[in-house]
Amino acid sequence: MVTISPFKALRPEAQHAKNVASRPYDVLNSKEAKIEAQGNPYSFLHITKSEIDLPEDTDIHSRKVYDTAKENLDAFISRNVLFRESKPCYYIYQLIWNGVSQTGLVCGSSVDDYESDLVKKHEHTRPEKENDRINHIKTTGAQTGNVFLAYKNVDEIDALINKWKKDKNPVYDLVADDKVQHTIWIVNDNKVIESITELFRVHVPATYIADGHHRAASAARVRTALGKAAPAGADIFLTTLFPSNQLRIMDYNRLVKDLNGLSSEALLNKIEEKFTVQKAKEAVAPLSLHEFGMYLKKQWYTLTAREGTYQDDPIGILDVTILQENILDPLLGVKDPRTDNRIDFVGGIRGLAELEKRVDSDEMAIAFSLYPVSIQQLFDIADSGNVMPPKSTWFEPKLRDGLLTHLIND
């Protein structure tokens, strides 16, 4: 069973919350972050993407970037933009987007649980991304990025959280510029804190990383690197736990720059060996597993995988695997989607029009739309000890950085 802990969040004064709250550091490049933070001295991007305050030619992984992040964090605290909670608390975080609500519990999850696989993973991590967050945490002493965890929902936990939301006033309630409403309640009653901790200990056998594999891995490696000098705060990492009945995974679509020397006609003929192919009158958003949309030469097609063309195991049955093994690799020559610069990935939030735009502009030659992975598929793969192909899941809406930060030094 999992171990979670309340913590003393570093958080903004209420009047600064909307300006502080920023999109996660890893969904913006440096140029985008600089534009987004322009004119806003309170943006948390000054801490998570501190290169925006340095010359444009600065190496984003240089010591100067991490030192600037530390300086900016200290300045936010000294100017009373941010303050530290006086006692360890849990926090309830509600997101409302397009009329759909989901609510999670912000807490410290155990690094021991992560290392013993009670926090289950479904993706490989890349060393350079881990090292970036390791240096950021070690320099700032702060876990600024929230790890998005899922768990199989428990009625008693749902009831307790819903009651607190109903009975108490939120400390933050803001609508970000992307129209997502972010509402946060503080759980500061000792008996309720103990009840939450015990409910997770008794009823939740494991949690699953939905988004934030690099952030979780980095927190664990920081504790290891610090060794005996590691403060007690390094034993946990910043997480928000969402029950599975409130989560929705969006599609994660593919674009390829060229047809690997094939003509459009030759490619279609080869695809028909493994898929049924039908022309479509409009953009194709697949309606079921093993159905795909394909956009080629200003024409949409619906592809349906033929029986016997894929494996019936947790990885083989995934549509991202079927597409990779039957089209991307053998026909288009994309052997490793992690490293091949001929392929790109577009989260479903960008819409199918984004696929059309990039193909019609001749930036890309072909696009594929996919049916989203289900939360049960994610659980099955993580439970089996396997990992998904890269860029399999896209979660939306995303938590904002800066509203709740964990300082590892108590």
Secondary structure by P-SEA (a helix, b strand, c coil): cccccccccccccccccccccccccccccaaaaaaaacccccccccccccccccccccccccaaaaaaaaaaaaaaaaaccbbbbcccbbbbbbbbcccbbbbbbbbbbbaaaaaaccccccbbbbaaaaaaaaaaaaaaccccbbbbbbccccaaaaaaaaaaaacccccbbbbccccbbbbbbbbccaaaaaaaaaaaacccccccccccaaaaaaaaaaaaaacccccccccbbbbbbbccccbbbbbbbbbbcccccccaaaaaaaaaaccbbbbbcccccccccccbbbbcccbbbbbbbcccccccccccccaaaaaaacccccccccccccccccbbbbcccccaaaaaaaaaaccccbbbbbccccaaaaaaaaaacccccccccccccccccccccccccc
